[in-house]
Amino acid sequence: MKRVRGFSDVLLASLIALVACALVWFVCFVVWGAVSTLPRTDLLLLLTISGVVVFYGLIVALPVLIIFAAPAYALLLRAGRASYATATIIGVIPGVVLLCINARSGVAAMVTGVVVSVATHKSCGGDPGESSKPDSLRGRT
């Protein structure tokens, strides 16, 4: 497996993970809204409000990802210090800052940050597992 080392590759992996996480949040908002407003659910209004909330979250998350998270992780990856622990710390920091302003948004940002940073770490090959190390062929039949 080729290890990804460039900033652009880390940024691309992070953006893909962020969009996937946003889609999951969107589905969660729609399901939560539909269940909480039964039996009179206005689906179009629910989809619109959920879409606006998730889009706003993406707009807020993109600068944080581009300016802070992706460069920090790329530097750690290049230095050989990237691990699941450091990726988790990078993902939690923006949420902790937002937690001081708004508790619900801060928790959502921490969850999203951890998911995106761990997915980025997994896709960029920061920690090669035992299965990716070549086995010796001596003694094998």
C-alpha positions in Angstrom: 0.0 0.0 0.0 1.4 3.4 -1.0 1.5 5.9 1.8 0.1 9.3 1.0 2.3 12.1 2.2 1.3 15.3 0.4 -0.8 18.1 1.8 -3.1 18.0 -1.2 -3.8 14.3 -0.6 -4.5 14.9 3.1 -6.8 17.8 2.2 -8.6 15.7 -0.4 -9.1 12.8 2.1 -10.3 15.2 4.8 -12.8 16.9 2.4 -14.2 13.5 1.3 -14.6 12.5 5.0 -16.2 15.8 5.9 -18.8 15.6 3.1 -19.6 12.0 4.1 -20.0 13.0 7.7 -22.2 15.9 6.6 -24.4 13.5 4.7 -24.7 11.3 7.8 -25.6 14.4 9.9 -28.3 15.3 7.3 -29.9 11.9 7.5 -29.8 12.0 11.3 -31.5 15.4 11.3 -34.2 14.3 8.9 -34.9 11.1 10.9 -34.9 13.0 14.2 -37.1 15.7 12.9 -39.6 13.2 11.3 -39.8 11.2 14.5 -40.2 14.2 16.8 -43.0 15.8 14.7 -45.1 12.7 14.1 -47.9 12.4 12.9 -47.9 15.9 11.2 -44.5 15.9 9.4 -44.0 18.4 6.7 -41.3 16.6 4.7 -40.3 19.4 2.4 -39.8 21.8 5.3 -37.9 19.2 7.3 -35.6 18.5 4.3 -35.0 22.2 3.8 -34.2 23.0 7.4 -31.9 20.0 7.7 -30.1 21.0 4.5 -29.6 24.5 5.7 -28.2 23.4 9.0 -25.8 20.9 7.4 -24.8 23.4 4.7 -24.1 26.1 7.4 -22.0 23.5 9.3 -20.0 22.7 6.2 -19.4 26.4 5.5 -18.1 26.8 9.1 -16.0 23.6 9.0 -14.3 24.2 5.7 -12.0 27.1 6.8 -11.1 25.2 10.0 -10.2 22.1 7.9 -8.2 24.0 5.3 -6.4 26.4 7.7 -5.8 24.3 10.8 -6.6 20.6 10.6 -5.3 19.4 7.3 -1.9 21.3 7.6 -1.4 20.2 11.1 -2.1 16.5 10.2 0.1 16.8 7.1 3.0 18.1 9.1 2.6 15.3 11.7 2.4 12.7 8.9 5.5 14.0 7.2 7.4 14.0 10.5 6.3 10.4 11.2 4.4 11.4 14.3 0.8 10.8 13.0 -1.2 8.4 15.0 -4.8 7.8 15.9 -4.2 9.8 19.2 -2.8 12.8 17.4 -5.5 12.7 14.7 -8.1 12.6 17.5 -6.5 15.6 19.2 -6.5 17.5 16.0 -10.2 16.7 15.5 -11.3 17.6 19.0 -9.5 21.0 19.3 -12.0 23.0 17.1 -14.9 21.5 18.9 -13.5 22.4 22.3 -13.1 26.0 21.2 -16.7 26.0 19.9 -17.9 24.3 23.1 -17.1 27.5 25.0 -19.5 29.4 22.7 -22.3 26.9 22.2 -22.5 23.5 23.9 -24.6 21.6 21.3 -22.6 22.9 18.4 -19.4 22.2 20.2 -20.3 18.6 20.8 -21.4 18.2 17.2 -18.1 19.7 16.0 -16.1 17.4 18.3 -17.9 14.3 17.0 -17.5 15.5 13.4 -13.8 16.4 13.9 -12.9 13.1 15.4 -14.7 11.1 12.7 -13.1 13.2 9.9 -9.6 13.1 11.4 -9.7 9.4 12.1 -11.0 8.7 8.6 -8.3 10.9 7.2 -5.6 9.1 9.2 -7.0 5.7 8.1 -7.1 6.7 4.4 -3.7 8.4 4.4 -1.9 5.3 5.8 -0.5 7.0 8.9 -0.4 3.7 10.9 0.4 0.7 8.8 -1.3 -2.3 10.5 0.2 -5.7 10.8 -1.6 -6.8 7.7 0.1 -4.3 5.5 3.6 -5.4 6.5 5.2 -7.9 4.2 5.5 -11.5 5.5 8.7 -13.4 5.3 8.5 -16.2 2.8 11.1 -18.4 4.6 9.7 -21.5 6.2 6.4 -21.3 4.4 5.2 -24.3 2.5 
